[in-house]
Amino acid sequence: MALQTSPFPNGLVAGIHAVGWAFILPCFWFLDRLIAVVKSTTLEQTQRLEQECYLHPLKVFFGSIIFFILFLATAPLALLGFILWAPLQACRRPFYYHRETPSSPEKETHRGFELVGKASFGFATANLCLLPDSLARFNNLGHTQRRAAAIGQHIVQGVCRPHICIFVDSPSSCGTLSPSNSIFPPVNYPTYGATDRQSQTPVSHRSDLAEVHVSIPESNSHTVCVPCDDTEEPSTDSPSPLFNSNQSASQQGRAGHRSAPRALLSQGLHQQDDIPWEVSSLFPANVDILCLEEVFDKRAAQKLTKALRPVFGHILYDVGVYACQPPCRCSSFKFFNSGLFLASRFPVLEAQYHWFPNGRGEDALAAKGLLSAKVLIGQNQKQKNVVGYFNCTHLHAPEGEGEIRFEQLNMLTKWIGDFQTANKLPEEEVAFDVLCGDFNFDNCSPDDTLEQNHPLFEEYRDPCRAGPGKEKPWVIGTLLEQPTLYKDDIKTPENLQRTLEREDLRKRYISPPVAAEGCPLVYPETGQPWIGRRIDYILYRESSISKHCRTEVEEVTFITQLAGLTDHIPVGLRLNVIMDSDGADQ
């Protein structure tokens, strides 16, 4: 059954809902501006100091009075709109579905399984903090609508570039070249506050890189092989943006694992396992499915949809429930949706949403939960449909409340299992099963020990995790310290990339682990690197995919392209899925 684009059963109900929301919106907007006018971000405070603006107190005083009067004047109209709006939430489906009609059916499918029995899939997740402007300012982020438009453009610029894998054609550990910096000219980013980019001198190519071999695989990818002098030693100078990539050798059919990026080798950090990884100033090329969290603002969600729809033809947004939940009961009132936003290149066959009933405090005002989707990837060599399962979530936020998150993880496990049992068809092949989102706990804080040991991590693999409470040494925390978002070291993608590659700088800008109550924090352990809080996850499961499929991680990416636009570092994962010849022959 095809998904419906509107969450309402018919046009009449949708029209009444639109009228009710139109009555509410002016009052809501004036209240939002009333709070925003008195709450400044650190960027705005710095700009006022530089401009010697003495009019700000007058702006706050008169702006507060004007917006408060307008709020009171529109309150009766908002009450009438609420009477129309609230009862309709009982019959509202929990998301909008936007679909772009492709120019040809082939653009919505992956030809890998049909042609050669193997394919590569890219996933990314990011918490965007697209709250109403007044509330976003408490996270030191303002101008929600402008940020939403800029974020959409940034993502499109990153994912639409060719997927180029560049590696050094030598057994030495002299590093790899980043396709984002060594091949392409700098991207002209749209202006927004701290994301203004200074013009940079293009990175010059080394004179000894004379012979370059280029091959184009079946996909949209490019592989560039560059010979290297085996005698070259890793530089101890300041890290150059030229050397930051750690692409997978599997795409070139090579065994073994890669060295860490040169910038990290200079810090004494070497890769300890076979997981390729990268700190990138651009979103990975050819991301297939994108999960975004905290897209609470409806207008911001529409701006994101408009920006992303040329690339991601299938988008689920405004995901969640509103008003009294369960309907007709006053046990819990939801002022905000779940904030989840899913964008996919592949058609969405089925989708289901569940909200967490155990939220507490301010988190209970939002309908946080789980969105599960089944997508059609294409067909295998025997013309059987190949599908994938993708799940995105956002867990309870406040620190010290691990019991709530632990129970939510229990719910996730059950809901995912129920969804796949109900929607799995015997004639289909399952290529991947991915779970991602903002879990709001990390794998290094003593305060999060309960969640770190949840059985979920026995089912789903976390490529960044060495074990409960222990990260792999190359992992980077994903939660930035909010007061420092506009510091020079992290306010542009390139600066943030360089900062993340240096342990001494990471300590200044990544949130540190949370100590258990009553216990002093000793972090890191002797001889271990400083990582910080990684609360954004992309996990994958192998037990639920088809028995003829094998999965391997091609790359994990920590993305800095949204520097100055959010307080989280997006994370990317690329999986190689290979179908055995026995499975293709059946």
C-alpha positions as CSV (number, residue, x, y, z in Angstrom):
1,M,0.0,0.0,0.0
2,A,1.5,3.3,-1.1
3,L,2.1,6.0,1.6
4,Q,-0.3,8.9,1.6
5,T,1.2,12.4,1.2
6,S,-1.1,14.1,3.7
7,P,-1.4,13.0,7.3
8,F,-5.2,13.6,7.2
9,P,-7.9,11.3,5.9
10,N,-9.5,13.8,3.5
11,G,-9.2,17.3,2.3
12,L,-12.0,18.7,4.5
13,V,-10.2,17.6,7.7
14,A,-6.9,19.0,6.3
15,G,-8.6,22.3,5.5
16,I,-10.1,22.7,9.0
17,H,-6.7,21.9,10.5
18,A,-5.1,24.5,8.3
19,V,-7.6,27.1,9.5
20,G,-7.1,26.2,13.1
21,W,-3.3,26.5,12.8
22,A,-3.6,29.8,10.9
23,F,-5.4,31.2,13.9
24,I,-2.8,29.9,16.3
25,L,0.3,30.9,14.4
26,P,0.3,34.7,14.9
27,C,0.0,34.4,18.7
28,F,2.7,31.7,18.7
29,W,5.0,33.8,16.5
30,F,4.6,36.9,18.7
31,L,5.5,34.8,21.8
32,D,8.5,33.4,20.0
33,R,9.7,36.9,19.1
34,L,9.1,38.2,22.6
35,I,11.5,35.6,24.0
36,A,14.0,35.9,21.2
37,V,14.3,39.6,21.5
38,V,15.7,39.3,25.0
39,K,17.8,36.2,24.5
40,S,21.0,36.7,22.5
41,T,23.5,34.2,21.2
42,T,27.2,34.7,21.9
43,L,27.7,35.5,18.2
44,E,25.2,38.4,18.5
45,Q,26.7,39.6,21.7
46,T,30.2,39.7,20.0
47,Q,28.9,41.5,17.0
48,R,27.3,44.2,19.1
49,L,30.6,44.7,20.9
50,E,32.4,45.0,17.6
51,Q,29.8,47.4,16.2
52,E,29.5,49.5,19.4
53,C,25.7,49.2,19.2
54,Y,24.2,51.2,22.0
55,L,20.6,50.8,20.7
56,H,20.3,47.2,21.9
57,P,18.8,48.0,25.4
58,L,16.2,50.2,23.6
59,K,15.4,47.4,21.2
60,V,14.9,44.9,24.0
61,F,12.7,47.3,26.0
62,F,10.4,48.5,23.2
63,G,10.5,45.2,21.4
64,S,9.4,43.3,24.5
65,I,6.5,45.7,25.1
66,I,5.3,45.6,21.5
67,F,5.5,41.8,21.1
68,F,3.8,41.3,24.5
69,I,0.9,43.5,23.5
70,L,0.5,41.7,20.2
71,F,0.7,38.4,21.9
72,L,-2.2,39.4,24.2
73,A,-4.2,40.8,21.3
74,T,-4.0,37.6,19.3
75,A,-4.5,35.2,22.2
76,P,-8.4,35.0,21.8
77,L,-7.9,34.1,18.2
78,A,-5.4,31.5,19.1
79,L,-7.8,30.0,21.6
80,L,-10.4,29.6,18.9
81,G,-7.9,28.0,16.6
82,F,-6.8,25.6,19.4
83,I,-10.4,24.5,19.8
84,L,-10.4,23.6,16.0
85,W,-6.9,22.2,15.9
86,A,-6.6,20.0,19.0
87,P,-9.4,17.5,18.4
88,L,-8.2,16.8,14.8
89,Q,-4.9,15.4,16.2
90,A,-6.8,12.2,17.1
91,C,-7.3,11.4,13.4
92,R,-3.9,12.7,12.2
93,R,-1.4,10.2,10.8
94,P,2.0,10.8,12.3
95,F,3.9,12.3,9.3
96,Y,3.8,14.0,5.9
97,Y,5.3,12.1,3.0
98,H,6.8,14.1,0.1
99,R,7.6,12.3,-3.1
100,E,9.3,13.7,-6.1
101,T,8.4,12.1,-9.4
102,P,11.7,10.8,-10.9
103,S,12.6,11.4,-14.6
104,S,13.1,7.7,-14.9
105,P,12.4,4.7,-12.6
106,E,16.1,3.8,-12.6
107,K,17.0,6.9,-10.7
108,E,15.2,5.5,-7.6
109,T,16.9,2.1,-7.6
110,H,20.4,0.8,-7.1
111,R,21.6,-1.3,-10.0
112,G,24.4,-2.9,-8.0
113,F,22.6,-6.1,-7.0
114,E,21.0,-6.5,-10.4
115,L,24.3,-6.2,-12.2
116,V,27.1,-7.6,-10.0
117,G,25.5,-8.8,-6.8
118,K,27.1,-6.1,-4.6
119,A,26.4,-2.5,-3.7
120,S,27.5,0.3,-1.4
121,F,25.1,2.3,0.7
122,G,25.6,5.6,2.5
123,F,23.9,6.8,5.6
124,A,24.2,10.0,7.7
125,T,22.6,11.4,10.8
126,A,22.7,14.9,12.4
127,N,20.9,16.8,15.2
128,L,20.1,20.2,13.8
129,C,18.4,22.0,16.8
130,L,15.8,23.5,14.6
131,L,13.5,24.5,17.4
132,P,11.5,27.7,17.4
133,D,13.9,30.6,17.3
134,S,13.4,31.6,20.9
135,L,14.1,28.1,22.3
136,A,17.0,27.4,20.0
137,R,18.7,30.5,21.5
138,F,19.0,28.6,24.8
139,N,21.3,26.3,22.9
140,N,23.2,29.3,21.6
141,L,21.7,29.0,18.1
142,G,19.4,31.5,16.5
143,H,17.7,32.3,13.2
144,T,16.1,28.9,12.8
145,Q,14.6,29.6,9.4
146,R,17.9,30.9,7.9
147,R,19.8,28.0,9.5
148,A,17.3,25.5,8.0
149,A,17.8,26.9,4.5
150,A,21.6,27.0,4.9
151,I,21.8,23.5,6.2
152,G,19.8,22.1,3.3
153,Q,22.1,23.8,0.8
154,H,25.2,22.5,2.7
155,I,24.0,18.9,2.7
156,V,23.1,19.0,-1.1
157,Q,26.5,20.5,-1.9
158,G,28.2,17.6,-0.1
159,V,26.2,14.6,-1.2
160,C,26.0,15.6,-4.8
161,R,29.7,15.6,-5.5
162,P,31.2,12.5,-7.1
163,H,32.2,9.7,-4.8
164,I,36.0,9.8,-5.3
165,C,38.3,7.4,-3.5
166,I,41.9,8.5,-3.6
167,F,44.6,6.3,-2.1
168,V,48.4,6.2,-2.2
169,D,49.6,3.5,-4.5
170,S,52.4,2.4,-2.1
171,P,52.7,0.1,0.9
172,S,54.1,3.0,2.9
173,S,52.0,4.9,5.5
174,C,52.4,8.2,3.9
175,G,48.7,8.9,4.1
176,T,45.8,9.4,1.7
177,L,44.5,12.4,-0.2
178,S,41.1,13.8,0.6
179,P,38.9,14.2,-2.5
180,S,37.0,17.0,-0.9
181,N,40.1,19.2,-0.7
182,S,42.6,18.0,-3.2
183,I,40.4,17.7,-6.3
184,F,37.6,20.2,-6.0
185,P,37.8,23.9,-5.6
186,P,36.5,25.4,-2.4
187,V,32.7,25.6,-2.2
188,N,31.0,28.9,-1.9
189,Y,28.8,28.5,1.1
190,P,25.7,30.7,1.8
191,T,26.2,33.4,4.4
192,Y,24.9,32.8,7.9
193,G,26.6,34.3,10.9
194,A,29.7,32.3,11.8
195,T,29.6,30.2,8.7
196,D,31.1,33.0,6.6
197,R,34.2,31.6,5.0
198,Q,37.3,33.5,4.2
199,S,38.8,33.0,0.8
200,Q,41.6,30.4,0.9
201,T,44.5,29.7,-1.4
202,P,43.9,26.5,-3.2
203,V,46.1,23.6,-2.0
204,S,48.9,23.1,-4.5
205,H,49.7,19.6,-5.7
206,R,53.0,18.0,-4.9
207,S,55.4,17.9,-7.8
208,D,56.2,14.3,-7.3
209,L,52.5,13.3,-7.9
210,A,53.1,13.1,-11.6
211,E,51.5,9.9,-12.6
212,V,47.8,9.6,-11.8
213,H,45.6,6.6,-12.8
214,V,41.9,7.1,-12.9
215,S,39.3,4.4,-13.1
216,I,35.5,4.7,-13.0
217,P,33.6,1.8,-11.3
218,E,30.0,0.8,-12.0
219,S,28.6,3.4,-9.6
220,N,28.9,7.1,-9.7
221,S,32.3,6.8,-7.9
222,H,35.8,7.7,-9.1
223,T,39.0,6.0,-7.9
224,V,42.3,7.9,-8.2
225,C,45.5,6.1,-7.5
226,V,48.5,8.2,-6.6
227,P,52.1,6.9,-6.3
228,C,54.0,7.9,-3.3
229,D,57.6,8.0,-2.1
230,D,58.0,5.1,0.4
231,T,60.7,6.9,2.3
232,E,58.5,9.9,3.2
233,E,57.9,10.2,7.0
234,P,54.7,11.7,8.5
235,S,55.0,15.4,9.0
236,T,55.0,16.9,12.5
237,D,54.0,20.3,11.2
238,S,50.5,21.7,11.4
239,P,48.1,19.4,9.7
240,S,47.3,20.3,6.1
241,P,43.7,19.9,4.9
242,L,45.2,17.9,2.0
243,F,45.8,14.9,4.2
244,N,42.7,14.0,6.2
245,S,41.0,11.1,4.4
246,N,41.0,7.4,5.2
247,Q,39.1,5.7,2.4
248,S,38.4,2.0,2.3
249,A,40.7,-0.3,0.5
250,S,37.9,-2.7,-0.1
251,Q,36.6,-0.7,-3.1
252,Q,39.9,-1.3,-4.9
253,G,39.9,-5.0,-3.9
254,R,42.8,-4.6,-1.5
255,A,43.2,-6.5,1.7
256,G,44.4,-5.1,5.0
257,H,43.5,-1.8,6.6
258,R,44.5,1.8,6.1
259,S,46.7,4.1,8.1
260,A,45.1,6.9,10.1
261,P,45.0,10.4,8.5
262,R,48.4,12.1,8.6
263,A,47.1,14.8,10.9
264,L,46.2,12.2,13.5
265,L,49.4,10.2,12.9
266,S,51.3,13.4,13.9
267,Q,49.5,13.2,17.2
268,G,50.7,9.7,17.8
269,L,47.3,8.1,17.1
270,H,47.3,5.0,14.9
271,Q,44.3,3.0,13.7
272,Q,43.8,-0.1,15.8
273,D,41.3,-2.1,13.8
274,D,40.0,-2.5,10.2
275,I,37.4,0.3,10.3
276,P,38.3,3.1,7.8
277,W,37.3,6.5,9.1
278,E,37.6,10.2,8.2
279,V,37.1,13.7,9.5
280,S,35.6,15.5,6.5
281,S,34.6,19.1,5.9
282,L,31.9,17.9,3.5
283,F,29.0,15.4,3.8
284,P,29.9,12.1,2.2
285,A,29.2,11.8,-1.5
286,N,26.2,9.8,-2.5
287,V,24.4,9.5,0.9
288,D,21.4,7.3,0.3
289,I,19.4,7.9,3.5
290,L,19.6,10.9,5.8
291,C,18.2,11.0,9.3
292,L,17.9,14.4,11.0
293,E,16.8,15.1,14.6
294,E,15.3,18.1,16.3
295,V,13.6,19.4,13.2
296,F,10.7,20.6,15.4
297,D,9.8,23.8,13.6
298,K,7.3,23.2,10.8
299,R,8.5,26.0,8.6
300,A,12.1,24.9,9.0
301,A,11.1,21.3,8.0
302,Q,9.4,22.7,4.8
303,K,12.6,24.7,4.0
304,L,14.7,21.5,4.5
305,T,12.3,19.6,2.3
306,K,12.5,22.2,-0.5
307,A,16.3,22.1,-0.4
308,L,16.7,18.4,-0.2
309,R,14.0,17.1,-2.6
310,P,16.0,17.4,-5.8
311,V,18.4,14.8,-4.3
312,F,16.3,12.8,-1.9
313,G,13.0,12.1,-3.7
314,H,11.3,10.6,-0.6
315,I,11.0,12.6,2.6
316,L,9.1,12.0,5.8
317,Y,8.7,15.2,7.9
318,D,6.6,16.7,10.7
319,V,6.8,13.2,12.3
320,G,5.0,12.8,15.5
321,V,1.8,13.4,17.5
322,Y,0.3,16.5,19.0
323,A,-2.1,17.5,21.7
324,C,-3.4,15.0,24.3
325,Q,-1.8,11.6,24.0
326,P,-3.3,9.1,24.0
327,P,-6.2,10.9,22.3
328,C,-9.1,12.1,24.4
329,R,-7.0,11.7,27.6
330,C,-5.1,14.4,29.4
331,S,-2.3,12.2,30.6
332,S,0.3,13.9,28.4
333,F,0.1,17.0,26.1
334,K,2.5,17.2,23.2
335,F,3.4,20.7,22.2
336,F,6.1,19.5,19.7
337,N,6.4,16.7,17.3
338,S,9.3,14.1,17.5
339,G,11.7,16.3,15.5
340,L,12.6,13.3,13.3
341,F,13.1,13.9,9.6
342,L,13.9,11.2,7.1
343,A,15.2,11.8,3.5
344,S,15.8,8.9,1.2
345,R,16.9,8.4,-2.4
346,F,14.9,5.1,-2.4
347,P,11.1,4.8,-2.4
348,V,9.6,4.3,1.0
349,L,7.4,1.2,0.9
350,E,6.2,1.2,4.6
351,A,6.7,3.5,7.5
352,Q,5.7,3.4,11.1
353,Y,6.1,5.8,14.1
354,H,5.9,5.2,17.8
355,W,6.2,7.8,20.6
356,F,7.9,7.2,23.9
357,P,5.2,7.2,26.7
358,N,7.8,7.6,29.5
359,G,9.2,11.1,28.8
360,R,9.7,13.3,31.8
361,G,10.0,17.0,32.5
362,E,10.5,19.3,29.4
363,D,11.3,16.2,27.3
364,A,7.7,15.0,27.8
365,L,6.4,18.1,25.9
366,A,7.9,16.7,22.6
367,A,6.7,13.4,21.0
368,K,10.1,11.8,20.8
369,G,10.1,8.3,19.5
370,L,11.1,5.9,16.8
371,L,10.5,6.2,13.0
372,S,10.9,2.9,11.1
373,A,10.9,2.7,7.3
374,K,11.2,0.0,4.7
375,V,12.7,1.2,1.4
376,L,12.9,-0.5,-2.0
377,I,16.5,-0.6,-3.2
378,G,16.0,-2.4,-6.5
379,Q,16.2,-6.0,-7.7
380,N,18.8,-8.7,-7.6
381,Q,20.0,-10.8,-10.6
382,K,16.9,-13.1,-10.3
383,Q,14.6,-10.1,-10.3
384,K,13.6,-10.5,-6.7
385,N,13.1,-7.2,-4.8
386,V,15.9,-6.0,-2.6
387,V,14.8,-3.9,0.4
388,G,16.4,-2.2,3.4
389,Y,15.2,-1.3,6.9
390,F,16.1,2.1,8.3
391,N,15.2,3.3,11.8
392,C,15.8,6.7,13.4
393,T,15.2,7.9,16.9
394,H,15.9,10.5,19.5
395,L,16.0,9.4,23.1
396,H,15.4,11.2,26.4
397,A,17.9,14.1,26.9
398,P,18.4,15.1,30.6
399,E,21.5,13.7,32.3
400,G,21.2,11.4,35.3
401,E,18.0,9.8,34.0
402,G,19.5,6.6,32.4
403,E,16.6,4.5,33.6
404,I,14.3,6.3,31.2
405,R,16.6,5.9,28.2
406,F,17.2,2.2,29.1
407,E,13.5,1.6,29.0
408,Q,13.2,3.5,25.7
409,L,15.9,1.2,24.3
410,N,13.7,-1.7,25.3
411,M,10.9,-0.2,23.4
412,L,13.0,0.4,20.3
413,T,14.0,-3.2,20.2
414,K,10.4,-4.4,20.4
415,W,9.1,-1.9,17.9
416,I,11.7,-2.6,15.3
417,G,11.2,-6.3,15.6
418,D,7.4,-5.9,15.3
419,F,7.7,-3.6,12.3
420,Q,10.0,-6.0,10.4
421,T,7.9,-9.0,11.3
422,A,4.8,-7.3,10.0
423,N,6.3,-6.0,6.7
424,K,8.8,-8.6,5.7
425,L,7.8,-10.6,2.6
426,P,9.3,-14.1,1.9
427,E,10.2,-13.2,-1.7
428,E,12.3,-10.2,-0.7
429,E,16.0,-9.9,0.0
430,V,17.0,-7.6,2.9
431,A,20.2,-5.8,2.3
432,F,20.6,-3.7,5.4
433,D,19.1,-3.0,8.8
434,V,20.3,0.4,10.2
435,L,19.4,2.2,13.4
436,C,20.6,5.8,13.9
437,G,19.9,9.0,15.8
438,D,20.7,11.0,18.9
439,F,20.8,8.6,21.8
440,N,21.7,11.3,24.3
441,F,24.1,9.0,26.1
442,D,27.7,8.2,25.3
443,N,30.1,5.3,25.6
444,C,32.6,6.9,28.0
445,S,30.6,8.6,30.8
446,P,30.3,6.7,34.1
447,D,26.9,8.3,34.4
448,D,25.7,6.3,31.3
449,T,26.9,2.9,32.4
450,L,23.3,1.5,32.4
451,E,22.6,2.4,28.8
452,Q,26.1,1.3,27.6
453,N,25.3,-2.2,28.7
454,H,21.9,-2.5,27.0
455,P,21.3,-5.7,25.0
456,L,20.6,-3.6,21.9
457,F,24.4,-3.4,21.4
458,E,24.5,-7.2,21.2
459,E,22.1,-7.1,18.2
460,Y,23.3,-3.9,16.4
461,R,26.9,-3.3,15.7
462,D,28.5,0.1,16.6
463,P,31.6,0.5,14.5
464,C,33.0,3.1,16.9
465,R,32.6,1.0,20.0
466,A,35.3,-1.3,21.5
467,G,33.0,-2.5,24.3
468,P,30.7,-1.2,27.0
469,G,32.2,2.1,28.3
470,K,35.1,2.0,25.9
471,E,35.5,3.7,22.6
472,K,37.9,2.8,19.8
473,P,40.9,5.2,20.0
474,W,40.1,7.0,16.7
475,V,36.6,7.9,17.7
476,I,35.6,11.6,18.1
477,G,32.9,13.0,20.3
478,T,29.9,14.5,18.6
479,L,28.5,17.0,21.2
480,L,30.0,20.5,21.0
481,E,30.2,22.8,24.0
482,Q,27.4,25.3,23.3
483,P,29.1,28.5,24.7
484,T,32.1,28.0,22.3
485,L,30.1,27.4,19.0
486,Y,31.4,30.7,17.4
487,K,35.0,30.5,18.4
488,D,37.5,30.8,15.6
489,D,38.7,27.3,16.0
490,I,35.4,25.7,15.2
491,K,33.2,28.3,13.5
492,T,34.0,27.1,9.9
493,P,34.1,23.6,8.5
494,E,37.8,23.7,7.8
495,N,38.7,25.1,11.2
496,L,36.5,22.5,13.0
497,Q,38.0,19.8,10.9
498,R,41.5,20.8,12.0
499,T,40.4,21.1,15.6
500,L,38.9,17.7,15.7
501,E,42.2,16.2,14.4
502,R,44.1,17.6,17.4
503,E,43.5,16.1,20.8
504,D,44.6,19.2,22.7
505,L,42.0,21.3,20.9
506,R,39.2,18.7,21.1
507,K,39.3,19.0,24.9
508,R,38.3,22.7,24.6
509,Y,35.3,22.2,22.4
510,I,33.9,18.7,22.7
511,S,31.7,18.1,25.8
512,P,33.5,16.0,28.4
513,P,32.1,12.8,29.9
514,V,29.6,13.0,32.8
515,A,30.7,11.6,36.1
516,A,28.5,9.3,38.1
517,E,26.9,10.9,41.1
518,G,29.2,11.1,44.1
519,C,32.2,9.7,42.2
520,P,35.1,11.8,40.9
521,L,35.7,11.5,37.2
522,V,39.1,10.0,36.0
523,Y,39.2,10.5,32.2
524,P,40.9,9.3,30.1
525,E,42.6,6.2,31.3
526,T,46.4,6.3,31.2
527,G,47.6,5.9,27.6
528,Q,44.2,6.4,26.1
529,P,43.2,9.4,23.9
530,W,40.7,12.1,24.9
531,I,37.5,11.5,22.9
532,G,34.6,13.2,24.6
533,R,30.8,12.5,24.4
534,R,29.7,10.7,21.3
535,I,25.9,10.7,21.5
536,D,25.1,10.5,17.8
537,Y,25.1,6.9,16.6
538,I,24.7,4.9,13.3
539,L,24.4,1.1,14.1
540,Y,23.8,-1.8,11.7
541,R,22.5,-5.3,12.2
542,E,23.5,-8.4,10.3
543,S,21.3,-11.0,11.9
544,S,18.2,-9.6,10.3
545,I,19.4,-9.3,6.7
546,S,19.2,-12.0,4.1
547,K,21.4,-15.0,4.8
548,H,23.0,-14.6,1.4
549,C,24.2,-11.1,2.2
550,R,27.5,-10.1,3.8
551,T,28.1,-6.6,5.3
552,E,31.3,-4.7,5.8
553,V,32.0,-1.2,6.9
554,E,33.5,0.9,4.1
555,E,33.9,4.1,6.1
556,V,32.9,6.0,9.2
557,T,32.8,9.8,8.7
558,F,32.8,12.7,11.3
559,I,31.4,15.7,9.3
560,T,32.2,19.3,10.0
561,Q,30.2,20.9,7.2
562,L,27.5,22.3,9.6
563,A,30.0,24.2,11.8
564,G,28.2,27.2,13.3
565,L,24.8,25.8,12.3
566,T,24.3,23.2,15.0
567,D,25.8,22.0,18.3
568,H,26.3,18.5,17.1
569,I,28.8,16.9,14.7
570,P,27.0,14.8,12.0
571,V,28.1,11.2,11.5
572,G,28.2,9.2,8.3
573,L,28.5,5.5,7.6
574,R,29.0,3.7,4.3
575,L,28.3,-0.1,4.1
576,N,29.3,-2.5,1.5
577,V,26.7,-5.3,1.0
578,I,27.7,-8.4,-1.0
579,M,25.2,-11.0,-2.1
580,D,26.7,-14.5,-2.4
581,S,26.3,-16.1,-5.8
582,D,24.2,-18.8,-4.1
583,G,21.6,-16.2,-3.1
584,A,21.5,-14.7,-6.5
585,D,20.9,-18.0,-8.2
586,Q,17.9,-18.9,-6.1
